[in-house]
Amino acid sequence: MAKSGNYNEDSIKSLDWKDHIRLRPGMYIGKLGDGSSPDDGIYILLKEIIDNSIDEFVMGNGNSIDIQIKEGTVRIRDFGRGIPLGKVVDCVSKINTGAKYDSEAFKKSVGLNGVGTKAVNALASYFRVQSVREGKTKVAEFEKGELKKDERVKDTDEQDGTIISFRPDDTVFVNYHYINEYVEKMLWNYAYLNTGLTLWYNGNKIKSDNGLLDLLQKNLSGTIVYPIIHLRGQDIEVAMTHSDSQYVEEYFSFVNGQHTTQGGTHQSAFREAVVKVIRDFLKKDYEAVDIRTSIVAAVSVKVQEPVFESQTKTKLGSQDVAPGGTSMRSFVYDFLKQALDNYLHKNPEAADAMHRKIIQSERERKELSGIQKLARERAKKANLHNRKLRDCRVHLTDMKDERRLQSTLFITEGDSASGSITKARDVNSQAVFSLKGKPLNSYGLTKKVVYENEEFNLIQAALDIEEGLENLRYNNVVVATDADVDGMHIRLLLLTFFLQFFPDLVKNGHVYILQTPLFRVRNKKETIYCYSEDERRKAIQKLGGKPEITRFKGLGEISPDEFKHFIGKDIRLEPVILGSGSNIPELLSYYMGKNSMDRQEFIISNLRVEKDVEETLTA
């Protein structure tokens, strides 16, 4: 076997803390991204700083946090105790340095490893920290983790607290941008989990008085079967109901204030405990799936020294919840056994409504059971023959692989477009599902259609979302269709399918529209791809003379070699975002129901005639 190079003492290197973070950012903040996804790195940076301010509030220090984001620069100001002035520089630039190793001081904190703020510092082109403490203040400034200014302690009349400003390094987070809806959702979650705390975001007040009850009320879409059940106990809070307008389970789970989007032991314990308690109350051994179908719930627990499955803390791995060794399963079950059982006894109307919903789910499941079995067999056979799905190697469920957050399924139309993407894709993290023609308009149909319609059944099987998002195989579900009328229609039909049967896929920020260039502008020296008319004009000005201009009319016209530019590191994704409090049934009825005067007026007022478009392009 051939040997490659010399392996000796010179081969062994020790990286400085900031160099290691910058070389392997995925170990600290998950994926990078440009801000199009809610789990992109720039939001993790924001969260890491706010987490420290939340810990101060939880310990009774300061009840207000001010967050400002302007032109890509973030400023976070809390009114806690302030970092001890002699340790300001160390706390933001020395790895494994912090106060949270003392479990009594920060008994149930999220950040226990002394890494978060240092990662922000290392990945920021500009980072400034100021601590105000008992009439004194200390300021330090950094660039990419390198100390640039270390001011002396000065007198001040400012209120105690910590002020951190940073700008993500745009060489790491290329073309990054913060999306307000993602930031606001994050801040609202902090508010729900910390009643009494006021957050200000660019001057707007965010505050919750009723915790998880407020969270469910704000995130529900459509009607519910019975009023939200809201239960609080020592280190646990639960809110739950059943929806009358969805078919799957939907959970919002939290640990020590951290939104565990991938669930974990606490969410699994809740799902098991709900089934046991309701079975005992109703004195009937209903199937777990019938009890949990259409459930919408939020659960928050506080755990000493939680163990997460990655630095981004999206899935809890802790089995125990206390030093004494109480299991998570027993802890959650014991709480619900008393609190939920008491509630159902005291509220017979809610209990009866829940019972009727379970019976309805049981009846619908039995009606579908034969169809489901056949559909699963068809999906398995189709996947074996690889007719629709060209899979990738790494999936979201591969929790130990850093690339799992990059796992993407492109849903595209036609053989030519899917062929180009398949040839250009990264086989490790990008899969392709090829549609045959336009999907069915599923608005108003029952879930039976998901199993009877071949393409819907195969999409469901490819994503593995039949029973919810817990086994979702791809972090990003990207609709890739032509930018013409037919392509827009296919987008709408796919979004209708997801919103009708799997709304949490959209709510949790997994669905995107692929942006592909409309024009190619080039001369002999340079090629520029343009995604808008404005970019086309700028490209013409930059190249000068009379460059060659190509207008792409469909994905099939873009060669595989060119496609590599559009689905690689510079991929442009437009997230599908539901506005706060969006009513999905009303939304679907408006856009996908029978024709209405309101929709006709909307189309007419937003219509752009092809002649006008051509005139704009040639101007």
C-alpha positions as CSV (number, residue, x, y, z in Angstrom):
1,M,0.0,0.0,0.0
2,A,1.4,3.4,-0.9
3,K,2.1,5.9,1.8
4,S,1.1,9.5,1.4
5,G,3.5,12.1,2.9
6,N,5.5,12.0,6.1
7,Y,3.8,11.5,9.4
8,N,6.0,13.0,12.2
9,E,6.0,15.5,15.1
10,D,5.5,18.4,12.6
11,S,2.3,16.8,11.4
12,I,0.7,17.4,14.9
13,K,-0.8,20.9,15.3
14,S,-2.6,22.6,18.1
15,L,-5.1,25.3,17.0
16,D,-5.8,28.4,18.9
17,W,-9.5,28.5,20.2
18,K,-10.7,31.0,17.6
19,D,-8.9,29.3,14.7
20,H,-10.6,26.0,15.7
21,I,-14.0,27.6,15.8
22,R,-13.5,29.3,12.5
23,L,-12.1,26.1,10.9
24,R,-15.0,23.9,12.2
25,P,-17.9,26.2,12.8
26,G,-20.4,23.3,12.3
27,M,-19.2,21.8,15.6
28,Y,-20.4,24.9,17.5
29,I,-23.3,26.4,15.6
30,G,-24.6,23.7,13.2
31,K,-24.9,24.8,9.6
32,L,-23.9,28.2,8.3
33,G,-26.4,29.3,5.8
34,D,-27.4,32.9,4.8
35,G,-30.4,33.3,7.1
36,S,-33.1,31.8,4.9
37,S,-33.6,28.9,7.4
38,P,-34.5,29.4,11.1
39,D,-31.6,27.1,12.1
40,D,-29.0,28.9,10.1
41,G,-25.9,30.0,12.1
42,I,-26.7,33.7,12.3
43,Y,-29.7,32.9,14.5
44,I,-27.6,30.5,16.7
45,L,-25.2,33.4,17.3
46,L,-28.1,35.6,18.3
47,K,-29.5,32.9,20.6
48,E,-26.2,32.2,22.3
49,I,-26.0,35.8,23.5
50,I,-29.6,36.0,24.5
51,D,-29.4,32.8,26.5
52,N,-26.9,34.4,28.9
53,S,-29.3,37.3,29.4
54,I,-32.2,34.9,30.0
55,D,-30.1,33.1,32.7
56,E,-29.7,36.4,34.5
57,F,-33.5,37.0,34.5
58,V,-34.2,33.4,35.7
59,M,-31.9,34.1,38.7
60,G,-33.9,37.3,39.5
61,N,-31.6,39.9,37.9
62,G,-33.3,42.3,35.5
63,N,-36.7,41.9,33.8
64,S,-36.0,43.5,30.5
65,I,-33.8,42.7,27.5
66,D,-33.3,45.0,24.5
67,I,-32.5,43.5,21.1
68,Q,-31.7,45.6,18.0
69,I,-30.7,44.4,14.6
70,K,-29.9,47.1,12.1
71,E,-28.2,46.5,8.7
72,G,-26.8,43.1,9.9
73,T,-25.4,44.3,13.2
74,V,-26.8,43.0,16.4
75,R,-26.9,44.7,19.8
76,I,-28.2,43.0,22.9
77,R,-28.5,44.7,26.3
78,D,-29.7,43.1,29.5
79,F,-30.1,44.5,33.0
80,G,-28.6,41.7,35.0
81,R,-25.6,41.9,37.3
82,G,-23.0,42.4,34.5
83,I,-20.0,40.3,34.0
84,P,-17.4,40.7,36.8
85,L,-15.2,43.4,35.4
86,G,-11.9,41.6,35.9
87,K,-13.1,38.7,33.8
88,V,-14.8,40.5,30.9
89,V,-12.2,39.6,28.3
90,D,-11.8,36.0,29.6
91,C,-15.5,35.3,29.5
92,V,-15.8,36.1,25.8
93,S,-12.4,34.8,24.6
94,K,-11.2,31.9,26.8
95,I,-12.8,28.6,25.9
96,N,-14.3,26.7,28.9
97,T,-14.4,29.9,31.0
98,G,-17.6,31.0,32.7
99,A,-19.8,30.9,35.8
100,K,-22.0,28.0,34.8
101,Y,-19.7,25.2,36.0
102,D,-21.1,26.0,39.4
103,S,-24.4,24.1,39.3
104,E,-25.7,26.0,42.3
105,A,-25.2,29.4,40.6
106,F,-26.8,28.4,37.3
107,K,-28.8,25.3,38.4
108,K,-30.9,24.9,35.3
109,S,-29.1,26.8,32.6
110,V,-28.9,25.9,28.9
111,G,-25.3,26.8,28.3
112,L,-23.0,24.8,30.5
113,N,-19.9,24.4,28.4
114,G,-18.5,28.0,28.3
115,V,-18.5,27.9,24.5
116,G,-21.5,30.0,23.1
117,T,-20.2,33.6,23.5
118,K,-16.7,32.6,22.4
119,A,-18.2,31.1,19.2
120,V,-20.0,34.3,18.5
121,N,-16.8,36.3,19.1
122,A,-14.7,34.1,16.8
123,L,-17.3,34.1,14.0
124,A,-17.9,37.9,14.1
125,S,-16.0,40.5,12.0
126,Y,-16.8,42.9,14.9
127,F,-17.5,42.0,18.5
128,R,-17.9,44.5,21.4
129,V,-18.6,43.6,25.0
130,Q,-19.4,46.1,27.8
131,S,-20.2,45.2,31.4
132,V,-21.7,47.7,33.8
133,R,-21.5,46.8,37.4
134,E,-22.0,48.9,40.6
135,G,-21.1,52.2,39.0
136,K,-18.1,50.9,37.0
137,T,-17.9,49.8,33.3
138,K,-15.4,47.8,31.2
139,V,-15.3,47.6,27.4
140,A,-13.4,45.3,25.1
141,E,-13.5,45.0,21.3
142,F,-12.5,42.1,19.0
143,E,-12.3,41.2,15.3
144,K,-12.7,37.5,14.4
145,G,-11.9,36.6,18.0
146,E,-8.7,38.7,18.1
147,L,-8.6,41.3,20.9
148,K,-8.3,44.8,19.4
149,K,-9.2,47.1,22.2
150,D,-9.1,46.5,26.0
151,E,-10.2,49.6,27.8
152,R,-9.6,50.4,31.4
153,V,-12.4,50.2,34.0
154,K,-14.2,53.6,34.2
155,D,-16.9,55.2,36.3
156,T,-20.4,55.3,34.9
157,D,-23.9,56.2,35.8
158,E,-25.4,53.5,33.5
159,Q,-27.7,50.8,34.9
160,D,-26.0,47.4,35.7
161,G,-26.0,44.8,32.9
162,T,-24.2,43.5,29.9
163,I,-24.2,45.0,26.4
164,I,-22.9,42.9,23.5
165,S,-22.8,44.1,19.9
166,F,-21.6,41.9,17.0
167,R,-21.6,41.7,13.2
168,P,-21.4,38.1,11.7
169,D,-18.4,37.7,9.5
170,D,-19.7,37.8,5.9
171,T,-16.8,35.7,4.7
172,V,-18.3,32.9,6.8
173,F,-22.0,33.8,6.5
174,V,-22.0,34.7,2.8
175,N,-24.8,37.1,1.8
176,Y,-26.4,36.7,5.2
177,H,-29.6,38.5,6.2
178,Y,-31.8,38.3,9.3
179,I,-35.5,37.5,8.6
180,N,-37.7,39.4,11.1
181,E,-40.3,36.5,11.3
182,Y,-37.6,34.1,12.5
183,V,-36.2,36.5,15.0
184,E,-39.6,37.4,16.4
185,K,-40.6,33.7,16.7
186,M,-37.4,33.1,18.7
187,L,-38.1,36.1,21.0
188,W,-41.7,35.1,21.5
189,N,-40.6,31.7,22.6
190,Y,-38.3,33.3,25.2
191,A,-41.3,35.4,26.4
192,Y,-43.6,32.4,26.7
193,L,-41.1,30.5,28.8
194,N,-40.2,33.4,31.0
195,T,-43.4,35.1,32.2
196,G,-42.6,38.5,33.6
197,L,-39.8,39.1,31.2
198,T,-40.2,42.0,28.6
199,L,-38.2,41.8,25.4
200,W,-37.9,44.8,23.1
201,Y,-37.1,44.0,19.5
202,N,-36.2,47.1,17.4
203,G,-38.6,49.0,19.7
204,N,-41.5,46.5,19.6
205,K,-42.6,45.0,22.9
206,I,-42.7,41.2,23.3
207,K,-44.2,39.9,26.6
208,S,-46.3,36.9,27.7
209,D,-48.5,36.7,30.8
210,N,-49.8,33.1,30.4
211,G,-46.8,31.1,29.2
212,L,-47.4,28.1,27.1
213,L,-51.1,28.9,27.0
214,D,-50.3,32.0,25.0
215,L,-47.9,30.0,22.8
216,L,-50.6,27.6,21.7
217,Q,-53.2,30.3,21.2
218,K,-50.8,32.2,18.9
219,N,-49.7,29.2,16.9
220,L,-53.1,27.4,16.5
221,S,-54.6,27.4,13.0
222,G,-58.2,26.4,12.6
223,T,-60.6,25.2,15.2
224,I,-59.9,23.2,18.4
225,V,-62.0,20.4,19.9
226,Y,-61.9,21.7,23.5
227,P,-60.3,24.7,25.3
228,I,-56.6,24.5,25.8
229,I,-55.6,22.6,29.0
230,H,-52.8,24.5,30.8
231,L,-50.9,22.8,33.6
232,R,-48.0,24.0,35.7
233,G,-45.9,22.1,38.2
234,Q,-42.4,22.1,39.7
235,D,-40.0,22.4,36.8
236,I,-42.6,21.4,34.2
237,E,-45.3,23.3,32.2
238,V,-47.8,21.8,29.7
239,A,-50.4,23.2,27.3
240,M,-52.4,20.9,25.1
241,T,-55.6,20.4,23.0
242,H,-56.8,18.5,19.9
243,S,-57.2,20.3,16.6
244,D,-60.2,19.7,14.4
245,S,-58.3,20.7,11.2
246,Q,-55.2,18.6,11.1
247,Y,-54.2,14.9,11.0
248,V,-50.9,14.7,12.7
249,E,-49.4,15.5,16.1
250,E,-47.7,18.8,16.6
251,Y,-45.4,19.6,19.5
252,F,-43.5,22.7,20.8
253,S,-41.0,21.3,23.3
254,F,-38.4,23.2,25.4
255,V,-35.7,22.4,27.9
256,N,-34.4,25.2,30.2
257,G,-35.8,27.7,27.8
258,Q,-34.2,26.1,24.7
259,H,-36.5,25.3,21.8
260,T,-35.8,21.6,21.1
261,T,-37.0,21.5,17.5
262,Q,-35.9,17.9,17.2
263,G,-37.7,16.8,20.4
264,G,-35.8,14.4,22.6
265,T,-36.4,12.4,25.8
266,H,-38.8,14.9,27.3
267,Q,-41.1,15.0,24.2
268,S,-41.1,11.2,24.0
269,A,-41.9,11.0,27.7
270,F,-44.8,13.4,27.2
271,R,-46.2,11.4,24.2
272,E,-46.1,8.2,26.2
273,A,-47.5,9.7,29.4
274,V,-50.5,11.4,27.6
275,V,-51.6,8.0,26.2
276,K,-51.3,6.2,29.6
277,V,-53.2,8.9,31.5
278,I,-56.0,9.2,29.0
279,R,-56.4,5.4,28.7
280,D,-56.7,5.2,32.5
281,F,-59.2,8.0,32.7
282,L,-61.4,6.7,29.9
283,K,-60.9,3.1,31.2
284,K,-60.4,1.8,27.7
285,D,-57.2,0.6,25.9
286,Y,-57.4,2.9,22.9
287,E,-54.5,2.7,20.4
288,A,-51.8,5.3,21.0
289,V,-52.1,6.7,17.5
290,D,-55.9,7.4,18.0
291,I,-55.3,9.3,21.2
292,R,-52.5,11.4,19.8
293,T,-53.8,12.1,16.3
294,S,-54.5,15.8,15.9
295,I,-53.0,16.7,19.3
296,V,-51.3,20.1,19.6
297,A,-49.2,20.5,22.7
298,A,-46.4,22.4,24.2
299,V,-44.2,21.0,27.0
300,S,-41.4,22.7,28.9
301,V,-39.1,21.1,31.5
302,K,-36.2,22.3,33.6
303,V,-33.3,19.9,34.0
304,Q,-30.1,20.1,35.9
305,E,-27.1,19.9,33.6
306,P,-29.1,18.8,30.5
307,V,-27.3,16.6,27.9
308,F,-28.1,17.6,24.3
309,E,-27.2,15.6,21.2
310,S,-25.3,18.5,19.6
311,Q,-23.9,22.0,20.5
312,T,-27.0,23.6,18.8
313,K,-29.1,21.9,21.5
314,T,-32.1,21.0,19.2
315,K,-32.6,17.5,20.8
316,L,-32.5,16.5,24.4
317,G,-30.6,13.3,25.2
318,S,-30.8,13.4,29.1
319,Q,-32.5,10.3,30.6
320,D,-32.5,11.7,34.1
321,V,-34.0,15.0,35.4
322,A,-32.4,15.3,38.8
323,P,-29.2,14.3,40.7
324,G,-31.2,11.6,42.5
325,G,-31.8,9.8,39.2
326,T,-35.5,10.4,38.6
327,S,-36.1,9.3,35.0
328,M,-37.6,11.7,32.5
329,R,-40.3,9.2,31.8
330,S,-41.4,8.9,35.5
331,F,-41.1,12.6,36.1
332,V,-43.4,13.6,33.2
333,Y,-45.8,10.7,33.8
334,D,-46.2,11.4,37.6
335,F,-47.0,15.0,36.8
336,L,-49.6,14.3,34.1
337,K,-51.1,11.4,36.2
338,Q,-52.1,13.9,38.8
339,A,-52.5,17.2,37.0
340,L,-54.2,16.0,33.7
341,D,-56.3,13.4,35.4
342,N,-57.6,16.0,37.9
343,Y,-58.3,18.4,35.1
344,L,-60.4,15.9,33.1
345,H,-62.4,14.9,36.2
346,K,-63.1,18.6,37.0
347,N,-63.9,19.5,33.3
348,P,-66.3,16.7,32.0
349,E,-67.2,18.7,28.9
350,A,-63.6,18.9,27.8
351,A,-63.1,15.2,28.6
352,D,-66.2,14.2,26.6
353,A,-65.0,16.3,23.6
354,M,-61.6,14.7,23.8
355,H,-63.2,11.2,24.0
356,R,-65.3,11.9,20.9
357,K,-62.2,13.1,19.0
358,I,-60.4,9.8,19.9
359,I,-63.4,7.7,18.7
360,Q,-63.5,9.7,15.5
361,S,-59.7,9.1,14.9
362,E,-60.1,5.4,15.6
363,R,-63.0,5.2,13.1
364,E,-61.0,7.0,10.4
365,R,-57.9,4.9,11.0
366,K,-59.8,1.7,10.6
367,E,-61.3,2.9,7.4
368,L,-57.9,3.7,6.1
369,S,-56.0,0.7,7.4
370,G,-56.3,-1.4,4.3
371,I,-55.4,1.5,2.0
372,Q,-52.5,2.4,4.2
373,K,-51.0,-1.1,4.0
374,L,-51.2,-1.2,0.2
375,A,-49.9,2.3,-0.1
376,R,-46.8,1.5,2.1
377,E,-46.1,-1.5,0.0
378,R,-46.3,0.5,-3.2
379,A,-44.1,3.2,-1.7
380,K,-41.5,0.6,-0.6
381,K,-41.5,-1.0,-4.0
382,A,-41.2,2.3,-5.8
383,N,-38.3,3.4,-3.6
384,L,-36.5,0.0,-4.3
385,H,-36.7,0.6,-8.0
386,N,-35.7,4.3,-7.5
387,R,-38.4,5.6,-9.9
388,K,-39.3,8.8,-8.2
389,L,-36.7,9.4,-5.5
390,R,-33.0,9.7,-6.0
391,D,-31.9,9.7,-2.4
392,C,-28.8,11.2,-0.7
393,R,-26.5,9.6,1.9
394,V,-27.0,11.8,4.9
395,H,-30.3,12.6,6.5
396,L,-31.7,14.7,9.3
397,T,-32.1,11.6,11.4
398,D,-28.4,11.0,11.3
399,M,-27.9,13.0,14.5
400,K,-24.1,12.5,14.7
401,D,-23.3,13.8,11.3
402,E,-22.6,17.5,11.0
403,R,-24.1,17.6,7.5
404,R,-27.5,16.4,8.6
405,L,-28.9,20.0,8.8
406,Q,-27.9,20.4,5.1
407,S,-30.0,17.4,4.1
408,T,-32.3,18.6,1.3
409,L,-35.0,17.1,-0.9
410,F,-35.7,18.9,-4.2
411,I,-39.2,18.3,-5.5
412,T,-39.2,19.1,-9.1
413,E,-41.3,18.7,-12.3
414,G,-40.4,16.8,-15.4
415,D,-37.6,14.5,-16.4
416,S,-35.3,17.2,-17.9
417,A,-35.3,19.4,-14.8
418,S,-34.9,16.5,-12.3
419,G,-32.2,15.1,-14.5
420,S,-30.2,18.3,-14.4
421,I,-30.5,18.7,-10.7
422,T,-29.7,15.0,-10.2
423,K,-26.4,15.3,-12.2
424,A,-25.5,18.6,-10.4
425,R,-26.4,17.8,-6.8
426,D,-24.2,16.8,-3.9
427,V,-25.0,13.1,-3.5
428,N,-24.1,13.3,0.2
429,S,-26.8,15.8,1.3
430,Q,-29.1,16.5,-1.7
431,A,-32.0,14.2,-2.9
432,V,-34.3,14.7,-5.8
433,F,-38.0,13.7,-6.1
434,S,-39.4,13.9,-9.6
435,L,-43.1,14.8,-10.2
436,K,-45.1,13.6,-13.1
437,G,-47.3,16.5,-14.2
438,K,-49.3,18.6,-11.8
439,P,-50.3,17.1,-8.4
440,L,-53.9,16.9,-7.4
441,N,-55.6,19.9,-5.7
442,S,-56.0,18.3,-2.2
443,Y,-57.9,21.2,-0.6
444,G,-60.9,19.9,1.3
445,L,-60.0,16.3,0.8
446,T,-59.5,13.8,3.6
447,K,-56.2,12.0,4.4
448,K,-57.5,9.0,2.4
449,V,-56.2,10.8,-0.7
450,V,-52.7,10.8,0.6
451,Y,-52.6,7.0,0.4
452,E,-54.7,6.7,-2.8
453,N,-52.7,9.2,-4.8
454,E,-49.4,7.7,-5.9
455,E,-47.4,10.9,-5.8
456,F,-48.7,12.1,-2.5
457,N,-48.1,8.7,-1.0
458,L,-44.5,8.6,-2.3
459,I,-43.7,12.1,-1.1
460,Q,-45.0,11.2,2.3
461,A,-42.9,8.1,2.3
462,A,-39.8,9.8,1.1
463,L,-40.1,12.4,3.9
464,D,-41.2,9.8,6.4
465,I,-43.8,12.1,7.9
466,E,-46.8,9.9,8.1
467,E,-46.9,10.1,11.9
468,G,-45.4,13.6,12.3
469,L,-42.0,15.2,12.0
470,E,-40.1,13.1,14.5
471,N,-38.6,10.9,11.7
472,L,-38.4,13.7,9.1
473,R,-35.5,12.6,6.8
474,Y,-34.6,16.0,5.3
475,N,-34.1,19.4,7.0
476,N,-35.0,21.3,3.8
477,V,-37.9,20.5,1.5
478,V,-37.3,22.6,-1.6
479,V,-39.9,23.1,-4.3
480,A,-38.0,23.5,-7.6
481,T,-40.4,24.4,-10.4
482,D,-40.2,26.7,-13.5
483,A,-40.8,30.4,-12.9
484,D,-43.9,30.3,-15.3
485,V,-47.6,30.0,-14.8
486,D,-47.5,26.2,-14.7
487,G,-44.6,26.2,-12.3
488,M,-46.4,28.6,-10.0
489,H,-49.5,26.4,-10.1
490,I,-47.5,23.3,-9.1
491,R,-46.0,25.3,-6.2
492,L,-49.4,26.1,-5.0
493,L,-50.6,22.6,-5.3
494,L,-47.7,21.2,-3.3
495,L,-48.0,23.9,-0.6
496,T,-51.7,23.0,-0.4
497,F,-50.8,19.4,0.2
498,F,-48.4,20.2,3.0
499,L,-50.7,22.7,4.7
500,Q,-53.7,20.5,4.4
501,F,-52.0,17.3,5.9
502,F,-48.6,18.3,7.3
503,P,-48.9,22.0,8.4
504,D,-46.1,21.7,11.0
505,L,-43.6,21.0,8.1
506,V,-44.3,24.5,7.0
507,K,-44.7,26.0,10.5
508,N,-41.3,24.7,11.6
509,G,-39.5,26.3,8.7
510,H,-38.7,23.2,6.6
511,V,-40.3,24.3,3.2
512,Y,-38.6,26.5,0.6
513,I,-38.9,27.7,-3.0
514,L,-35.7,27.3,-5.0
515,Q,-34.7,30.6,-6.7
516,T,-33.1,30.0,-10.0
517,P,-31.7,32.7,-12.3
518,L,-33.9,34.4,-14.9
519,F,-30.9,35.6,-17.0
520,R,-27.4,34.8,-17.9
521,V,-25.3,37.8,-18.9
522,R,-21.8,37.1,-20.2
523,N,-18.9,38.2,-22.3
524,K,-15.6,36.5,-23.1
525,K,-14.2,37.1,-19.6
526,E,-17.1,36.8,-17.2
527,T,-20.5,35.2,-16.7
528,I,-23.1,36.7,-14.3
529,Y,-26.3,34.9,-13.4
530,C,-29.2,37.3,-12.6
531,Y,-32.3,36.6,-10.5
532,S,-34.2,39.7,-11.2
533,E,-34.5,42.5,-13.8
534,D,-32.5,44.8,-11.5
535,E,-29.6,42.4,-11.3
536,R,-29.7,42.0,-15.1
537,R,-29.4,45.8,-15.6
538,K,-26.5,45.9,-13.1
539,A,-24.7,43.0,-14.9
540,I,-25.0,44.8,-18.3
541,Q,-23.5,47.9,-16.8
542,K,-20.7,46.0,-15.1
543,L,-19.7,44.0,-18.2
544,G,-20.2,47.0,-20.6
545,G,-20.4,46.8,-24.4
546,K,-23.0,44.3,-25.7
547,P,-22.8,41.2,-23.6
548,E,-24.7,38.0,-24.6
549,I,-28.0,37.8,-22.7
550,T,-29.9,34.5,-22.3
551,R,-33.3,34.4,-20.7
552,F,-34.0,31.0,-19.0
553,K,-37.6,30.0,-19.4
554,G,-37.5,26.6,-17.5
555,L,-35.2,24.6,-15.3
556,G,-34.8,22.1,-18.1
557,E,-32.9,24.7,-20.2
558,I,-30.2,25.0,-17.5
559,S,-27.3,22.5,-18.0
560,P,-26.1,20.3,-15.1
561,D,-22.8,22.2,-15.1
562,E,-24.6,25.5,-14.6
563,F,-27.0,24.0,-12.0
564,K,-24.0,23.4,-9.7
565,H,-23.8,27.2,-9.2
566,F,-27.4,27.4,-8.1
567,I,-27.7,24.5,-5.7
568,G,-24.3,24.7,-4.1
569,K,-22.9,27.0,-1.4
570,D,-24.5,30.0,-3.1
571,I,-28.0,28.4,-3.3
572,R,-30.8,30.9,-2.9
573,L,-33.9,29.7,-1.1
574,E,-37.0,31.6,-0.4
575,P,-38.6,30.3,2.9
576,V,-42.3,29.6,3.0
577,I,-43.3,31.5,6.1
578,L,-46.8,31.6,7.7
579,G,-47.6,34.9,9.3
580,S,-48.2,34.9,13.0
581,G,-51.7,33.6,13.8
582,S,-52.4,32.5,10.2
583,N,-55.6,30.6,9.9
584,I,-54.6,27.7,7.5
585,P,-58.2,26.6,6.6
586,E,-59.2,30.2,5.7
587,L,-55.9,30.6,3.8
588,L,-56.5,27.4,1.8
589,S,-60.1,28.3,1.2
590,Y,-59.2,31.7,-0.2
591,Y,-56.5,30.5,-2.6
592,M,-57.5,26.9,-3.4
593,G,-61.3,26.7,-2.9
594,K,-64.0,27.5,-5.3
595,N,-63.7,30.7,-7.2
596,S,-64.7,33.8,-5.3
597,M,-65.1,37.5,-6.1
598,D,-62.4,38.4,-3.5
599,R,-59.8,36.1,-5.2
600,Q,-60.7,37.3,-8.7
601,E,-60.2,40.9,-7.6
602,F,-56.9,39.9,-6.0
603,I,-55.7,38.3,-9.2
604,I,-56.7,41.2,-11.4
605,S,-55.1,43.8,-9.1
606,N,-51.8,41.8,-9.1
607,L,-51.8,40.7,-12.7
608,R,-48.8,41.6,-14.9
609,V,-49.4,41.2,-18.6
610,E,-46.7,39.4,-20.6
611,K,-46.5,42.4,-22.9
612,D,-45.6,44.7,-19.9
613,V,-43.0,42.2,-18.8
614,E,-41.3,42.1,-22.2
615,E,-41.2,45.9,-22.4
616,T,-39.6,46.0,-19.0
617,L,-37.0,43.5,-20.0
618,T,-36.0,45.3,-23.1
619,A,-36.0,48.7,-21.5
